[in-house]
Amino acid sequence: MLNMGGPSTVPETYDFLKNLFMDGDLIPLPFQRVIAPLIAKRRTPQIEKQYADIGGGSPILKYTEMQGAGMCELLDELHPETAPHKPYVAFRYANPLTQETAQRIKADGVKRAIAFTQYPQYSCSTTGSSLNELFRRGRAGEMGDIEWSVIDRWGTHPGFIEAVAQNIEAALAKFQPSTRSDVVILFSAHSLPMSVVNRGDPYVLEVSASVNAVMDRLGHSNPYRLVWQSQVGPSAWMGMQTGEAIKGLARLGKKEAILVPIAFTSDHIETLYELDLEYLKEGKELGMELHRAESLNGSPVFIRALADITAKHLRDYSTRRIGPTSVQMGLRCPGCKNMTCGQQKHWFARAGRS
């Protein structure tokens, strides 16, 4: 189960930030090994305070482990041919790091594994980075001899869409029936630098497809927009930004809205701090009634969706309806110049065989 992760305790914040800024797949920097620790050190006090404000750390590991355990329990019933199933969490920037998980996988003698991204929509900077790191560990022999396949995207899976839609309906129920159909739904996703978007990254398209599928499920009952959060630095990022959208709605007299995390499945700092503590407060100060749809966390509908996605993947792979990777995963971004990306795709397409 691949994800970026988050520091489970406040003292882990510096290491998390250092690992993040050291990732050349996500943030290419000149003299990266020198500059990244300096940036992390400068940002650590501010981010430590944010983690303290949401309870002393990120809950993403707790929820990922919960989701993995529930998924595998269902999977043993849905696909007994490959039971028992065991989940491993591999975070890119926080414990358990991919390197640590690789050692556990090797020690356990695993021979068959699925690299299952926990990002519903694919981006080279998220799923791509996690797969690159897993490839590097696999190529170095750190995991042993394993037959790999990949679940690389699932942003329009009916179970995922249903889980999101149910949480939106619960948030809409907080508004008066007389005005409920006028409530604006703001789907908020982590933004990307335009330099990534413009090289052909599919993330914006895939997030948009998720939003459209959710609104189809809701019968297009409310006005909605897709907005983007968590911009860092002065360069151009995908917009409009979530905070600016809230201000714009207030200016236009739209005083009721809900925020929906559409690219985050578990609560972490972007939902618990940025959405809950910053944007909800901002909306209140502007005279708005603003609520957030819950993240999927322990949703039984979502956990069943994870199991269904994996069971179908196993069935289709065993009957050779699919190969180790999807057709879409095999296509590099037209503007890609990262050689590791090409090598990784080739390695996984051969089921992790060199």
N, C-alpha and C positions, 0 to 999 in steps of 0.2 A: 504494500500500500504506500504509494509514493506521494509525498507532499513537501512543501517548504518547511513546515514545522514552526515552532515558536518556543521561546524559553519557558520551561515549566515553573521556574522560580526567577525572581528578580536578579540574583547574582549571575545567572546564565546569560544575561542580556548582551554583555560585551562580546562573548564568544559567538553568539547568534549573529550579531551585526558584522563582526569580522568575517565570518564564513560567508555571509551574504555579499559583502563588498569584495570578497576575494573571488567571487564567481564571475569569470569572464564571459560565460554564456549569457548571464543576466545583465551585468554592468561592465562592459569592457573599459578598462582604465589604463592609461600609460603608467608604467612602473607599478603594476597592481599590487605586488607583494609588499611594497613599501608604503604606498598611499592608502590601501584598504584598512590596515590597522589604525592609521591616524584618523581616518574618517569615522571609523567605528568608535574610537575613544572619544572623539568630539561629540558624537551623537548619543553616547550611552546614557549620560545623566537624564536627558529629556525622555528617552524611551524607557528608562528604568522607572521614572515617575508614572508614565502611562501604564506600565504593567502593574505597578503598585496600586494605581487607581482602579484597575479592573479585578483586584483580588489577590495580587501577588504573583502573577504569571499567566501564561497562556494555557487554556484548557484543551488545546487541540490534540495533544497526545492522549488525554483521557477519552475524548470522544472517538478518536481514530481507533483506539484499542477496543472500545465498546462496539463500534461498528464492525470491526474485523471479527470479533468473537461472535456477534450475532449473525453476521454473514456466513461464517464457516459452519455454524450450527445448522443453519438452513441448507447450506450447500451439501452437507453430508446426506440430507434427505433428497435434495433435488438431483444430485449427481453422485449416487453411491459408488459408481464405478471407480471414481478417483478418491474416495474417502479413505482415511480421514484427511480433512483439510486443515491447514494451520496458517494463521495470518502473521505476517511480519510487517512492522512499520519501518520505513526507511525515509527519514527526513533529510532534506538537502542542507539545512543550516542549523538545526538544533538536534539534541539527543532524542532518540537514537539516530545518529548519522548513518548514511549509507555504508560507510566503511565498517562500522560496528555491526550493523545488521548483516553485512556480507560474511563477517567472521562467525556469527551465530548460525547462518544458513549452512556454512561449510561444516561447522562442528556438529550440526544436526544431521548431516549426510543427505541433504535434499538433492534429489535428482531431476525433479520436474517443478518448474515455477512459472508463475504469471506475474509480469510487471504490470500492476494495476494502478494507473494514475488516479489520484483522488481529486484532480482538477477535471470537472465535467467537460470543459472546452479546452481544446489544444492550443498551446502557445509554445514557441521555441524557447521562450524565456522561463517557462514553468515546467510543464511536462518534458519538453525537450532537454532542459538542463538536468532534470532528474534522471532521464534515460541516458544522457551522456555520462553522468557520474556512475551509474550502474554498469554501463558498458566498460568504462575505464577499470572498474574493480573486477569485472568478469574477465576482461582481456588479460589482466595481470594474474589471473588464476586464484584470486582471493576467495572465490565462492565454490571452487571445485568444478566438477563436470556436471553441468546442469542443462537440461533442455528447456529453453525459454520460449514463451510467447508473450504478446503485449496486448493489453486493453488500453488504447491510447486516447479515447474520447467517447463520451456517452451523453452529450448535452441535450439530446432530444429523446432519450429513453423514456417511455411512458411512465415508468415507476418514479423516476426522478421528477418528471413534470408534475405528476399527481401529488407528490410530497410537497413540492413548492407551492402548488395551487391551494392545497389544503391549509398551509400556513398563511397564505394571503387571505383566504376566506375567513380564517380566525381573526386576523388583524382588521379586516373590513367590518367584522361583527362588533367592533368596539365603537363604531360610529352610529349615529342616529339613523334609523331606517329611511327617514325622509330625505336625507342627503347622501346616503351611502353610495348611490350610483354616480355621484359627482366627485367622489374621492379620487385623487390622482395617484396612480401607482408608479412609483419611481424605482425601477430596477437599477440597482447600483452594482457595478463590477469594478474590479481593480483595473486602473488604466494602464496603458502601455505608451512608451515613448513613440512618437511618430516615426522615428528612425526605424523602429522594429515593424510598425504597421506598414510602412512604405517599402519594406523589402519583401512583402508578400506574406507576412504572418497571418494564419487563418483565424486568430482568436476573435477579432471583432465580428467577423462573419458568424462564427459558431455561437458566440454569446447572443447575437441578434436572433439566431435560429431558436435558441432556448427561450428567449423572451416571446417570440412569436408563438411557439408551441404552448407556453403557459397561457397566453391570452386566448388562444384557440380553446384550450380546456375551460377557461373561465367564461367563454362565450362573448369575449370582448365586452364585458360588462362595464368597464370603467375606462376613462382616458388614461394613457400611460406614456412614459418615456424611458429610454435607456440612457443612463448617465454613468459617469466614471469617477472613481475616487482614488485617493492615495498618491497623487502626483508628487514627485520629489525632484527638486532642482529647477533650474531656469529654462531647460530645453522644452520644446513643444511636446505635449502629450495629447492623447486622445481625449476629446471633450464632448459635451460640456461637463464640467466638474460638478459633482453632486452638490457641494455647498452653494455653488452659483445657481444651480437649478432651483434649490429651495428658496433662495432670495428672489429669483425670477418669478416663481409661482406666487410668492407673497405680494410682489409688486403688481401682478396681474389679478389679484383678488382671489386666488385659489388658496383657500385657508385650510383645506383638509387634504392630507396625503399620507401614504405609507411608503416606507423604505423597504425594499426587498433585496437581500443579498443573493444574487443570481449566480455568481461564480465562486462563492464560498459555501461549502457544505457544513462546516463546523465553525462554532464560535471561536474567534481569536481576536487579536488587537484591532483589526479593521472593522469588526462588527461591534465588539464590546466597548471600545474606546471611540473610534472615529464616528461610527453611526450613532451609538447610544449616548455617548457623553458630549460629543461635539455637535453633530448635526441635529439631533433631537432638541438639544438646548437652544441651538440657533433658531430652529423653527418656532419654538415656544416664545423666544424673545421677539420674533416677528409677528406674533399673534396667531400662529398656526396651531391646529391640532394635528400633530404628527406622531405616527406610531411606526414601529418596525415589525415586519413579519419575522417570526423566529427563524433561526438557522435550523438545519435539518437534524443535527446532533443525534439524539437517540430515537428519532422518528421510526416506528416500525415499518411504515410504508417505504421509507428510504432504505432501511437496512434490507428489506425484502428486494428492493430494486437492485442493490449491490449484488445480492445472491443470484437474482435472475440474470443479470448481465454476465456474471462469471459462469453460471451453469450453461448458458447458451454458448459462450465462448468455448467452453470445454467440449460441449457436444459437437459444435461445428468443426473444431480443430481435430477431434478424434475421427470424424467422418471425412476429413480432408475437404470440407466445404470452404474452409479458410486456411490460410497459411499462418505462420507465426506472427505476422504483422498485417495490419489493414492496408488496403490499397492506398488510402489517403496518406498513411504514415510514410509510405515509400517516396512521396514527392517532397523534395526539399523546396524551401522558399525560393522563388526565382532570383532573389537578390542575396541568397545565402553565400557567405564566404568562409564559413566555419567548417574546416575540414573534419573536425571531430564529429560533427552532425552527420556527414555523409558516411563516415566509418561506422558510426553507431547504428544507422539505419541498415547498413549492409550486414552487420554482425547479428542484429536481432532478426533480420529476414532469413538468416541461416540458423535460427533457433539458438543463437549464442555459440555457434560453432565457428571457429576461426577459419 
